[in-house]
Amino acid sequence: MEVAMAGLAGIARSAPLLRAAASIGLPRFCTTTTPSYGRTSVYVKEALGILDFDPQVEKAILNPDREVKVNLVVPMDNGEVNMYDAYRVQHNNALGPFKGGIIFHPAVNLENMRSLASLNTWKFALLNVHFGGAKGGVAVDPRGLSEREVEKLTRKYVQALQEVIGPRTDIPAPDINTDERHMSWIFDQYSRLRGFTPAAVTGKPVWLHGIVGRECAGGRGAAYAIREFLTRTLRRKVAGCSFLVQGFGKLGSWTAQVLQQEMGAKIVGVSCSETAVYNENGLDVAALREHVVGGGLLKDFPGGTGVPNDDSFLDLPADVLVPCAVDGTIHAGNASRCLHFKAVAEAANSALTPEADSLLRAAGVPVLPDLLVNGGAVVVSFFEWVQNNQNLQWEEDAVRRELDRYITDAYDALLREQQQYGSGISLRTAGYLVALKRLQRAEQVRGHS
């Protein structure tokens, strides 16, 4: 997810691999004890407690710059007219134009959008990507709409928000239940209104001003971050290290495949919302992907043994847990089952609640935070925007090389920050410290504070 929960399918795309995504149908946003917006603020305020910020600067940084709510009136195929609540929250643009995905989900509301927009701000700052955090969405269950109705809804969203989005203002991207088809409609609609503007949106098809390598960017970025984490902090090689991957949509499947095929990792267990599979000797991820694409369930994969996909999945032996599903999958109620892992790499946005993060920290289980692990898609989204502004097509080798550099540089910054304050602060707190300092510097130099 630029994505928060980047493995979920688009509405009409029926590839079975995506059916095995983090959640069949529609994912939840927040069912945990800390409200969504509060979860992000918990970490920010913890980092702010270490820094000597002016209270007015702190207030400006914590609160969104702009919140927009519009009503979209959409003619349906049966002649009726429906109205949908739509949102765009723009958190902070001190580092560059706003950027964030568009979600189609019945649980979309202002609080969700605030939290995800805020998270994007800190993520962009840590990754040194020159964007500011934003997020938008429509409160709709897209499963009940035809493709034509979804297209109308998407175009209405652009029409209603054209004054606050654009290539130098706020650049949307795919997110939950939106994909490259939606981005193509956004590109077309915005171009109809404002002239030919491929840089107005990212996540487009490669043949329509998109960028090669974006399909696997989230998983590849996660694998690069995990590699740095293991080799530089835990002093372990990725090769031979065993992993449990929770969620087998786009994010989880690509993370597992890159870790295994390019780095020699042993993927021993994979789960999705329907089922799970385990093999202590390692699963063949490429074969597992083919099995799922062919319509098979994880539990029926001949190269492993079907296991429950409930919290007992967390009890299975492995070195590293990689949550790639939806937010809040590791929470106060099941975090104690994660204490046997040598590390947790939070690939999905907000996969750990603050309560779970605190429990793991107290138990000495290191957590690599979503700020970094979930950064691959947003970095390559930035590359697509740059490519569109240059009117050039990047080669895939260049995309991979630059993505690796951005992830590695961000980990360098994270480690330097942790070393400055001592091992008493977590990698998550160090990440927020880096992001806050960069944002504060931009705010002050630009005269915003």
C-alpha positions in Angstrom: 0.0 0.0 0.0 1.4 2.9 -1.3 -0.2 1.6 0.1 -1.5 0.6 3.0 -2.2 -3.2 2.5 -0.8 -3.3 -0.9 -1.6 -6.9 -1.6 -5.4 -6.5 -2.1 -7.1 -6.9 -5.4 -8.7 -4.4 -7.6 -12.5 -4.6 -7.9 -12.9 -6.4 -11.2 -9.5 -8.1 -11.5 -10.2 -11.7 -10.7 -6.7 -13.1 -10.6 -6.8 -15.9 -8.0 -3.5 -14.8 -6.5 -5.2 -11.6 -5.4 -8.1 -13.7 -4.0 -5.5 -15.0 -1.6 -4.7 -11.5 -0.5 -4.6 -10.3 3.1 -8.4 -10.4 3.2 -10.9 -12.0 1.0 -13.4 -9.4 0.1 -12.8 -6.2 2.0 -10.3 -5.6 4.8 -11.0 -3.9 8.1 -9.4 -0.6 9.0 -9.4 -0.6 12.8 -10.8 -3.2 15.2 -8.3 -2.7 17.9 -8.2 -0.8 21.1 -6.4 2.3 19.9 -8.2 4.4 17.3 -6.6 4.5 13.9 -5.5 8.2 14.0 -4.3 7.7 17.6 -2.1 4.8 16.7 0.1 6.9 14.4 0.1 9.8 16.9 1.3 7.5 19.7 4.6 6.9 17.9 5.0 10.5 16.8 4.4 11.8 20.3 6.9 9.3 21.7 9.6 10.7 19.3 8.5 14.3 20.0 9.1 13.6 23.7 12.8 13.0 22.9 13.1 16.2 20.8 12.9 19.8 22.0 10.2 21.0 19.6 8.5 24.3 19.9 4.9 23.6 20.9 3.5 25.6 17.9 5.7 23.6 15.5 4.6 20.4 17.2 0.9 21.4 16.7 1.5 22.3 13.1 3.2 19.0 12.4 0.6 16.8 14.1 -2.5 18.3 12.4 -3.4 18.0 8.7 -3.0 21.0 6.5 -6.3 20.3 4.7 -9.3 18.0 5.0 -11.8 17.7 2.2 -15.2 15.9 2.3 -17.4 15.8 -0.8 -20.6 14.0 -1.8 -20.4 12.1 -5.1 -23.6 11.8 -7.0 -23.4 8.8 -9.3 -26.1 7.6 -11.8 -26.3 3.8 -11.6 -26.9 1.3 -14.4 -30.5 0.7 -13.2 -31.4 4.4 -13.6 -31.2 5.2 -9.8 -28.9 7.8 -8.4 -26.6 7.0 -5.4 -24.6 9.4 -3.2 -21.2 8.5 -1.7 -19.1 10.2 0.9 -15.6 10.9 -0.4 -12.5 12.3 1.3 -9.0 13.7 0.8 -6.8 14.5 3.7 -3.5 16.4 3.0 -1.3 16.2 6.0 1.9 18.2 5.4 3.6 19.4 2.2 6.8 21.0 3.6 9.0 18.4 1.8 7.0 18.4 -1.5 3.6 17.9 -3.1 1.1 15.7 -1.3 1.0 12.1 -2.2 -1.2 9.2 -1.2 -3.5 6.4 -2.3 -7.2 6.2 -2.9 -9.3 3.6 -1.1 -12.7 2.3 -2.0 -14.1 0.7 1.1 -17.3 1.1 3.1 -15.3 1.8 6.3 -13.6 4.9 4.8 -14.0 7.9 7.1 -12.1 11.0 8.0 -10.3 9.4 10.9 -8.9 6.6 8.7 -7.7 9.1 6.1 -6.0 11.3 8.8 -4.1 8.4 10.2 -2.9 7.1 6.8 -2.1 10.6 5.5 0.0 11.2 8.6 1.8 7.9 8.2 2.7 8.8 4.7 4.3 12.0 5.8 6.7 10.3 8.2 7.3 7.5 5.7 8.2 9.9 2.9 10.5 11.9 5.2 12.4 8.8 6.4 12.8 7.6 2.8 13.9 11.0 1.7 11.2 11.0 -1.0 10.2 14.5 -1.8 6.5 14.2 -1.1 4.1 15.1 1.7 1.6 12.7 3.2 -2.0 12.5 1.9 -4.7 9.8 1.6 -8.2 9.7 0.1 -11.1 7.4 -0.4 -14.7 6.8 -1.0 -17.1 5.1 1.5 -18.4 2.4 -0.8 -18.5 -1.4 -1.1 -17.2 -1.8 -4.7 -18.3 -5.4 -4.9 -21.9 -4.2 -5.4 -21.0 -2.0 -8.4 -20.5 -2.8 -12.0 -17.3 -1.8 -13.7 -19.1 1.0 -15.5 -20.4 2.3 -12.1 -16.9 2.1 -10.6 -15.5 4.1 -13.5 -18.2 6.8 -13.1 -17.5 6.9 -9.4 -13.7 7.3 -10.0 -14.2 10.1 -12.5 -16.6 11.9 -10.2 -14.0 11.8 -7.5 -11.5 13.5 -9.8 -14.0 16.1 -11.0 -15.0 16.9 -7.4 -11.4 17.3 -6.2 -9.7 18.7 -9.2 -8.9 21.9 -7.4 -6.8 20.2 -4.7 -5.1 17.4 -6.7 -2.6 17.6 -9.6 1.0 16.9 -10.5 2.4 19.7 -8.4 -0.2 19.6 -5.7 -1.4 16.1 -4.7 -0.7 13.0 -6.7 -3.0 10.0 -6.1 -2.1 6.3 -6.4 -3.7 2.9 -6.0 -4.6 1.6 -2.6 -7.2 -0.8 -1.2 -9.7 -1.9 -3.9 -8.1 0.4 -6.5 -5.6 -0.5 -9.2 -4.1 0.5 -12.5 -7.5 0.7 -14.1 -8.7 3.3 -11.7 -5.4 5.2 -12.1 -6.0 5.2 -15.9 -9.4 6.7 -15.4 -8.0 9.3 -13.1 -5.2 10.2 -15.6 -7.8 10.4 -18.4 -10.3 12.5 -16.4 -7.7 14.9 -15.1 -6.3 15.3 -18.6 -9.8 16.1 -19.9 -10.2 18.8 -17.3 -6.7 20.2 -17.2 -4.8 19.0 -20.3 -2.5 16.1 -20.9 -1.0 15.3 -17.5 0.4 11.8 -16.9 2.2 13.0 -13.8 -1.2 13.7 -12.1 -1.4 10.1 -10.8 1.0 7.2 -10.3 0.3 3.4 -10.5 -0.7 3.6 -14.2 -0.2 0.6 -16.6 3.4 0.5 -17.9 2.1 1.0 -21.4 0.2 4.1 -20.3 3.0 6.2 -18.8 3.5 3.8 -15.9 6.9 2.4 -14.7 8.3 -1.0 -15.0 8.8 -2.8 -11.7 6.0 -1.2 -9.8 4.0 -4.5 -9.5 6.6 -6.0 -7.3 7.9 -2.7 -5.7 6.3 -3.2 -2.3 7.6 -6.7 -1.9 11.0 -5.9 -3.3 11.4 -2.9 -1.0 10.4 -5.0 2.0 12.9 -7.6 1.1 15.7 -5.0 0.8 14.8 -3.5 4.2 14.7 -7.0 5.8 18.1 -7.8 4.3 19.6 -4.6 5.8 17.9 -5.3 9.1 19.2 -8.9 9.4 22.8 -8.3 8.1 23.5 -5.0 9.8 21.5 -5.1 13.1 21.0 -8.8 13.9 24.3 -9.9 12.2 22.6 -12.8 10.4 22.6 -13.8 6.8 19.2 -13.8 4.9 20.2 -17.1 3.3 18.9 -20.0 5.4 16.9 -17.7 7.7 13.4 -19.0 8.1 10.3 -16.7 7.7 6.6 -16.8 8.4 4.7 -14.5 5.9 1.3 -13.4 7.1 -0.7 -12.4 4.0 -0.1 -13.7 0.5 -1.4 -10.9 -1.7 0.8 -8.7 -3.9 2.9 -7.5 -1.0 3.3 -10.8 0.8 3.8 -13.0 -2.3 6.5 -10.7 -3.8 8.3 -10.2 -0.4 8.4 -14.0 -0.1 9.6 -14.5 -3.7 12.3 -11.9 -3.6 13.6 -13.1 -0.2 13.7 -16.7 -1.4 14.8 -16.5 -5.0 17.2 -13.6 -4.8 18.5 -13.9 -1.2 18.2 -17.6 -0.3 15.7 -17.2 2.5 13.6 -20.2 3.7 9.9 -19.4 3.6 8.4 -22.0 5.9 4.9 -20.7 6.3 2.4 -18.5 4.5 -1.1 -17.5 5.5 -4.1 -15.6 4.1 -7.6 -14.9 5.3 -8.9 -18.3 4.1 -6.1 -20.7 5.0 -2.4 -21.3 5.5 0.4 -23.7 4.6 3.6 -24.7 6.4 6.7 -26.7 5.5 9.6 -26.7 8.0 12.0 -27.4 5.1 10.8 -24.4 3.1 8.0 -23.8 0.6 8.7 -23.3 -3.1 7.2 -19.8 -3.3 7.2 -19.6 -7.2 5.3 -22.9 -7.3 3.0 -21.7 -4.5 2.2 -18.6 -6.5 1.4 -20.7 -9.6 -0.8 -22.9 -7.4 -2.8 -19.9 -6.2 -3.0 -18.3 -9.6 -4.5 -21.6 -10.8 -7.3 -21.3 -8.3 -5.8 -23.5 -5.5 -6.0 -22.7 -1.8 -2.9 -22.4 0.3 -3.8 -25.4 2.4 -4.0 -27.7 -0.6 -0.5 -26.9 -1.9 1.2 -30.2 -2.4 4.6 -28.8 -1.3 3.4 -28.2 2.3 0.9 -29.0 5.0 -2.3 -27.1 5.5 -2.5 -25.4 8.9 -5.1 -23.1 10.6 -4.9 -19.4 9.6 -6.0 -18.2 13.0 -3.6 -16.9 15.7 -2.2 -20.4 16.1 -0.3 -19.7 12.9 1.9 -17.4 15.0 3.0 -20.4 17.1 4.8 -22.1 14.2 8.6 -22.2 14.4 10.5 -19.5 12.3 13.2 -16.9 12.8 11.3 -13.9 11.5 7.6 -13.0 11.2 6.6 -10.7 8.3 3.0 -9.4 8.7 1.9 -8.5 5.1 -1.9 -8.5 5.7 -4.0 -5.7 7.1 -3.6 -3.2 9.9 -3.8 -4.5 13.5 -3.1 -8.2 12.8 -0.7 -8.3 15.7 -2.3 -6.8 18.8 -2.4 -7.1 22.5 -4.4 -10.3 22.3 -1.9 -12.3 20.3 1.5 -10.5 20.6 2.5 -12.9 23.3 2.5 -15.6 20.7 5.2 -13.7 18.8 7.9 -13.7 21.5 9.7 -16.8 20.1 10.6 -14.9 16.9 14.0 -13.4 16.6 12.5 -10.4 14.9 9.3 -9.0 13.3 9.4 -7.1 10.0 6.2 -5.0 9.8 5.6 -5.0 6.0 2.0 -4.0 6.1 1.1 -0.5 7.3 0.2 -0.5 11.0 0.3 -4.3 11.2 1.3 -4.0 14.8 -0.8 -2.0 17.3 1.0 0.2 19.8 0.1 -2.2 22.5 1.6 -5.1 20.5 4.7 -3.0 19.7 5.2 -2.2 23.4 4.9 -5.8 24.4 7.4 -7.0 21.9 9.8 -4.2 22.8 9.6 -5.1 26.5 10.3 -8.7 25.6 13.4 -7.8 23.6 11.9 -8.8 20.2 13.3 -6.2 17.7 10.7 -4.8 15.2 11.6 -3.3 11.9 8.8 -0.7 11.4 6.4 -0.2 8.6 7.9 3.3 8.0 10.8 1.5 6.2 9.5 -2.0 5.4 6.4 -0.7 3.6 8.4 1.9 1.6 9.1 0.2 -1.6 5.8 1.1 -3.4 6.0 4.8 -2.5 9.6 5.0 -3.6 8.9 3.5 -7.0 5.7 5.7 -7.2 8.0 8.7 -6.8 10.2 7.3 -9.6 7.1 7.1 -11.9 6.2 10.7 -11.1 9.8 11.8 -11.9 9.7 9.7 -15.1 6.5 11.4 -16.2 7.9 14.8 -15.5 11.0 14.0 -17.5 9.0 12.4 -20.3 11.4 9.4 -20.2 10.9 5.6 -19.6 13.2 4.2 -16.9 14.7 0.7 -17.4 13.8 -1.9 -14.8 17.5 -2.4 -13.7 17.6 1.3 -12.9 14.3 1.1 -10.9 15.7 -1.8 -8.8 19.1 -0.2 -8.3 17.6 3.1 -7.2 15.0 1.4 -5.0 17.8 -0.5 -3.3 19.7 2.8 -2.8 16.8 4.6 -1.2 16.0 1.7 1.2 19.6 1.3 2.2 20.1 5.1 2.7 17.0 5.2 4.8 18.3 2.3 7.0 21.6 4.2 7.3 19.8 7.2 8.6 17.7 5.1 11.0 20.8 3.4 12.4 22.6 6.7 12.9 19.7 8.1 14.8 19.5 5.0 17.0 23.2 5.2 17.7 22.9 8.9 18.6 20.3 8.3 21.3 21.5 4.8 22.4 20.1 1.3 22.1 17.3 2.3 24.5 15.2 3.6 21.7 13.6 1.3 19.2 14.1 1.3 15.4 10.6 2.6 15.1 11.3 5.6 17.4 14.5 6.2 15.5 12.6 6.3 12.2 10.2 8.9 13.5 13.0 10.9 14.9 14.7 11.0 11.5 11.3 12.0 9.9 10.5 14.7 12.4 13.9 16.3 12.2 13.7 16.4 8.4 10.2 17.8 8.5 11.1 20.4 11.1 14.1 21.6 9.1 11.9 22.0 6.0 9.2 23.8 7.9 11.7 26.2 9.5 13.7 26.9 6.3 10.6 27.5 4.3 9.2 29.9 6.9 6.2 27.8 7.8 6.9 28.1 11.5 
